[in-house]
């Protein structure tokens, strides 16, 4: 069976088992912890995570300290507290969940909290660079760095944020952690190169898309989760659980992001929709839609460059089951994330990570 057809068959199973609007997390037979609730009062995962993230953006700005006023202003521009802080939230919740699993410690170590800051800094640096590559004019409902200060200065600002993250990483003083998180930077660069290319064979094309998605989005979450698990627990099994949870949630997050590019309005997203098509990118909804509208293959290979390509492709996608199939695939990844994290000892943080998997699927921006 081809890779593409395998994906289709798996997502078809998920269509029959799970409703589109809600993903129910049952994890039978995973391990002795899988069906046990923590027994403690459960709170909103974001509120739970923010206990360890107070002063997050102020601390990041301290890492970005520089005497040059303009570079300082550019580097701090996206650290305005208006982002979701999705990655730092996952990191500190994973840190607590692993610490509790290992020795019932409820404290997040300073080094683990530093990983949350570093993850947000790396992510933000990539946003600055991506906006330059994409010639984007808006993000989070405001003008991009490149539109205000110009492309050349924006590239330098992104580089500066990344260098500050690297210095903070070196300060942790753990070579294993440095190795884990520098892999993220390599993956980000390789992912960007993958995004610049296309595959003629449709089965190779889907594998290409998933590999790009992992490197550009999921690697940071997976390796950040692994890093805090290494800092809090010596068990390699726990490190793999943390990594696999982050990988699967990261994949689902990006798949849903690709869906929202076709189903959300610009006001909700804080950036123009159908942006991927305009950039010549074939995401999940596009690739699934190709099965029903073969004419889209030619559009993909020419990266939607002819007049009318973007509008026609969008029409095909909305008439196909591309959005649904991509959502079902995201559900599959979230189901696997829940299966993995359910192997840890019950705790409010573990339960919060399970709920975050659902939030990824039901978010609207």
N, C-alpha and C positions, 0 to 999 in steps of 0.2 A: 504494500500500500504506500502511495506517495506521502510525503510529509504533509502536504497541504490537505489531502483527503483524511489523513489521520487527525489533523487538527479539526477538520469539519466533523468527523464522527464523534470525537470527544465532546465538542461543543454542542452537538445534537443531543447527546446524553444529558448534558447539563440543562439544556432547554427543557427536557422532559421532567427533570428532577427538581429544578429550582425556578421559582418565579423571577421575572425580570426586575421587579421593584424592590425585592428584599432577598438577601442571601442568608439562609438559616445555617448556623454553625453547629452541626452535630458531627462529632468525631469519634465514632464507635471503634473500639479495638485499637486505639493508638497506643495507649499504655495505661497504667493504673491511675494516672492523674487526669486522664482525658475528660471524665464526666464529673469530676469533683469540683464543686464551687469553693471559692476561698473561705466562705463563711463570714467574711468581713463586709462592712457596708461598702457598697460599690458606688463610685462617683464618676462623673464625666471624665473621659480619658484626657482631655485637654487640661481640665482643671487639675487632675492628678499629676500630669506631667509638669505643669507650670510651678508646682511647689519647688522643684529643683532648678527652675529656669528664671527665677526672679532676677532682674538686672541683666538678662541675656544680651540685649542689644547695647546696653551701656558697656558691658564687658568686651563685646566685640569691637566697639569703637575705641576702647583702650588699646586693643591689639593693633588698631589702624592708626595709632598716633603718629602724626607727621607734621612738620612745621609748614609745609607748603599748603596754603589755604585752599587753593583750587583742587588739588589732588585729594585733600582730606574731604572736601565737600562731595566730590564725585564718588569716592570710595564708600562714604557713609550713606549715600543717596537711597539705596534700597533697604538699609537697616533702619527703617522708620517705624517698625513695630506693626506694620499693616499687613505683613505676610502671615501665612498660616502657621509658620514654624513647625511644619509637619515633621520634618526630619529630626530636629532637636527633641521634639516630644517623643518620637519613637525611640530615640537613643537613650534618653533618661529612663523611660519606662522599661526598656530592655535591660538597662543596667540594674535597676531595682529587682526586676524579675529574676535575673541571673544570680544576683547577690543573695536573694531570699532562697533560691533553689539550692545554692551552695552551702551557706551556713546561717541562713535565717537572718542575715543582716539587712536592716531596713535603710541603711545609709548609702547614698551615692558618693563614691570617692571623688575627690577633686579632679583626678585624672580622667575619670569617666565623664564628668561634666564638661571637661575641656574638649572631649571628643564631640559633644553636642555643638559647641561653639565652632569647632573646626569644620564639622559637616555643613553647618549653615554658611560658613565663609566660603568653602569650596563651591557649594551650590550657587551662591550669589555671584561668585566670580564667573561661573559658567553662564549665568543669565546675562551678565554684562557682555561677555564675548559672543554669546548666541545672538544677542540683539544687533551686534555689529555685523555678523555673518548674514543674518536675515534682513538687515536694513529695517528693523522693526521701529515703529514710531511710538508705540505705547505698551506699557506693562503695568499691571496692578492699578489701572485707571489713571496713570499719569505718563508724561513724556519719558522716553528712555534716555539713558545717559548719553548714548551716541547722538541723539537728536538735539540735546541741549549743548553738549560740549564738543561734539564732533567724533568721528570714528577713531582717529589716531589717539586722541586722549582717552577715549573709552577703552581701547585695547590696553593702554598702560594702566588704567584704573583697575581693570580686571586682573592684570598681572600683579599689581600691588596687593590686592586682596588675597590672591593665591600665595604670594610670598609671605604675607603675614600669617596665613594659615599654616604654612610650612614651618615657620619659626615657632609657632605655638605647639605644633606637633613635635618638633625636636625637643622642646622644653619638657615634654612628658618623660623623655629619657629612656624609652623602651624600644629597642630595635625591632621587636616583633610588631609592635603597633605601627611604627614608622613604615615597615614593609607592607602591612595590610592597607594603610591609607594611601601610600604612594601608588599602589595598584589602581586605586580609584582614578588618580590623575591620568595614568596611562590609558585606562579604559575610556575616559572621557574624550581623549584625543582620538583614539582609535574609533570610537563611536561616531565622532564628527566626520571622520573620513568615510566611514561606512555610509553615512547619510548622504554624502556627496555622490555616491555611486548608485547604480541600478543593476538588476539582474534580468536577463531576458526570460529565462525559464521561471515559470510561476511558482514551482515548488522551492527552487533556490531563493526566489524573491521573498517568500514568506519567512524562510529561515534567516535570511539577510535582515529582514525587518525586526525579528525577535532578538537577534544578536545585537543589532544597533540599539534597540530598546533597553536591553540589559546594560550595555556599556555606558549609554548616555544617562540613564535614570536609575536603574535598579542596583548597579554596582556600588554607588555611594551609600545607599541605605543598607545593603547587605553587608558591606565591609565595615561600616560604622557600627552596626549591631554586633558583628563579630569582634570588633576591637574592644567594646565595653565588656563583652563576655570574657575575653581573655584577661582583662584587667580585674575582673571580679571572681573568676572561677577557673581552676586549673584543668577542668575536665574537657578534653577535645570534643566529646559528644555534645556538650552544651554549646561549644563554639560553633559546631555545625548546625545545631538547632537555630541559634541566633542568626547565622548567615542565611540559612534557607528561609527563615521567616522574612528577613529583610529583602531577600531576592524576590520572593513571590509577591510580597506586598508592593515592592517597587515596580514589578512588571504590571501588576493590576492597576496601579496608580497611573502609569503612562498609557495603558490601553484605554482607561476611562477618559484620560485627558484627550486622547485621539478621538474618542466618541463625542466628547463635549465640543470639539471643534466643529462638529456638524449639527449638534442639537441645541447648543446654548446660544444666547444672543451676546453681542459684544459687551453690553452693559454688565452682564453676569460674569463674564470671563475677565473683564478688565483689559482685554486686548481683542483685536479684530478676529472674527471667526472665519472659517475656511482658509485660515492662514497657511496651513500645510499645503493645500492644493496650489495656492498662489506661489509657494516656494518650490513647487515641483515635487513635493514629497508624497509618496504612496504609503499611507498608514493602514492599519488594520481594516477599517471600514472600506477603504478603496480596494484592498486586495481581496476581501471577501466578495465585494460587489462585482469584481471581474468575472467571477464564476457565472453570474447571471447576465452580465453585459460584457462579452468578449471584446467589444469595440474599445473598451477602456485600456486594453493592453498597449495599443499604439500610443494612447495619450500618456501612459506611464513612461514609456520609453523615450518620448520627447519631452517628458517632465511638464506636461500640461502647458506647453509654450505657445500653442497656436491660439488665435482669437476664438473665444467661445469654449475652449477646452475646460476651463475651470467651472463654468456654469453647467455645461453638459455633464461633467463628472459628478458634480454635486447632485444634479437631478437623478443620475443613475444610482448613486449611493442611497439617496432617500427613498428611491423606489425599490431598492433591493433589501435583503436581510443583513447587509453589511454591518450596520450599527448593532443589531441584535446579536449577531455572531461574535462580534468583538466584545460585547458585554458579557456573553456567555464564557468566552475565553478568559476574561478578567475574573469571573466568578470561579473558574477552575483554579486560577492562581491563588485567589483568596482562600479557597477551600484548603489548598495545600499549605498555605501559611498558617491557618488555624490548626491543621493537623500537626504541624511541627511545634508550634508554641504550646500546644496542649500537653506536650511531653514534660513541661516544666512543672515544678511544685505549684499548687494553687496559691494565688496571691491576687490582691486587687490590681496590681500592675500587669500580671499575666492576663487577667480578664479584660483589662483596658486595651491591651494589644489585640485581643480577639475582637473587641468592639471596633477598634480602629480599622480592622479589615472590612467590616461592614460599612463604615463611614466612607472608605475609599470607593466603594461601589455605588453609594447613594448620593455622593456629593454633586453639587450643581455648578461648581466652579473650582 
